[in-house]
Amino acid sequence: MMSRHIQLSFLIMLVVVLSQASGASLISPAAAHDPRPVLIDIYQDDARSGEMKLEWKIPGSLSSRKHPIINFATACNLIRTYPERFTGEAYYGGADFLCSGNTPNLAPMLTLTYPLGNPSLSSFVRLHKNNLDGDKATAMFLLKPDELSWVIPQALAPASAPSSLMAEAYLELGFSHILQGWDHLLFLICLMALARMPKKIFWAVTGFTIGHSFTLAAASLKILTLPVIYVETLISLSIILVCVELLHTGRKTLARTYPVLISLFFGLVHGLGFANELISIGLPEDGLVAALLFFNLGVEGGQLAFVVPAMLLAFVVHRYIGSARHLSETIGYKYVFYTIGFVACFWFVERSLQF
C-alpha cells in the first residue's frame, strides 16, 4: 500500500516539474542540461584613470540572436569592442570603457539587455579591481535571471580575503544548477520511483551523491576528462535505462532490489555533468578546493530541496489518501515514464548527432 502512495506522490511531483520546465522549453538542449551562467569579467586596473574592461562568455547553446547586450549604463563611455568568437562551447566577446568616476552618486552600473527576453540564465560576475590604497582584490557575484543591472562596489576586501563572497557565489551556483537541470531532476524522480520505499530512497539518493561528488571533484581537478557532448548523451541514456526498468513492472531485478547500485553508477556520469559547469566558468587559483567544496554543497542543497518535498508529499498522500489503492494506475502512472523516456530519447538522439 505504501509503495503505491509513494508512486502517486512522485507522479504529482513530476507534473509540477514538467509544468515548470515547459516554460523553459524542456525539449530544447539549452533547457535540458545547460543552465550555465553568462560569465562576465570586469577589470578595473586603475580606479583613478577610470579605465574599465569587460570580457564575457556566453553558453554556446544560446542562439546568437538571443545574446544579451552587456554594457555600462552610467558614468562610462564605450571606447572599443572586440570581435565575438565562437569556440563550439561558448561565445567570447569584450569591450573597453572609460568611466568618469566611481563615487556613490556616479558608480558604474553593469547592465544586461536581452533582445528576446532572458531565457532563465544567471550571470556570474568576477570583479578584478585595484583599490585606491593599491591593494588588488577579486570578488565573485552571482546575479539571478531577474537581476539585469548591478552597481559595481566602490571597494573590495584585499585579495587575501575573498572567501566569503566566493563561498556564497559558488554555493548559490551549485544550488541553482541542479534545480535548473531538468535532466537531473527527471533522473531523481525515476530513481525515487525505482526505490519506492523511504529507506531505499535514502540509500539511492546517498549513492547518487557519492557518485557525482567523486567525478565532480575528479573532473574539476582535471584528473578525469570527457568531452561535454559525450557526458550529456550519457546523462540522457541514464534516464532512458531507468525508465525501461520502471516500465517492466513485476520483475524482481538487481536494479529494483539494490537501487543504490544504479544510483551510484549513474551518479558518476551526472557528476561529470556538474563538473562541466565549473570548468566552463573556471575555478579560482587561490581557492580551488574551497570553490569546489561550496559548489558541491550547493548541488547537495538543491538536491535536498527537491527530494525532501517529494518525501513529505509521499507521507501526506499515505496519511490522507489511504483508500486510493489503485489510484496511481488509474491516472496513468506508466504513461508518466513513457513521457520521461520520450523526452530522454529526444535528448539522446539530438546529442548523439553532435558527435
Secondary structure, 3 states (H helix, E strand, C coil): CHHHHHHHHHHHHHHHHHHHHHCCCCCCHHHHHCCCCEEEEEEEEECCCCEEEEEEEEECCCCHHHCCEEEECCCEEEEEEEEEEECCCEEEEEEEEEECCCCCCCCCEEEEECCCCCCCCCEEEEEEEECCCCCEEEEEEEECCCCCEEECCCCCCCCCCCHHHHHHHHHHHHHHHHHHCHHHHHHHHHHHHHHCCHHHHHHHHHHHHHHHHHHHHHHHCCCCCCCHHHHHHHHHHHHHHHHHHHHCCCCCCHHHHCHHHHHHHHHHHHHHHHHHHHHHHCCCHHHHHHHHHHHHHHHHHHHHHHHHHHHHHHHHHHHHCCCCCCHHHHCCHHHHHHHHHHHHHHHHHHHHCCC
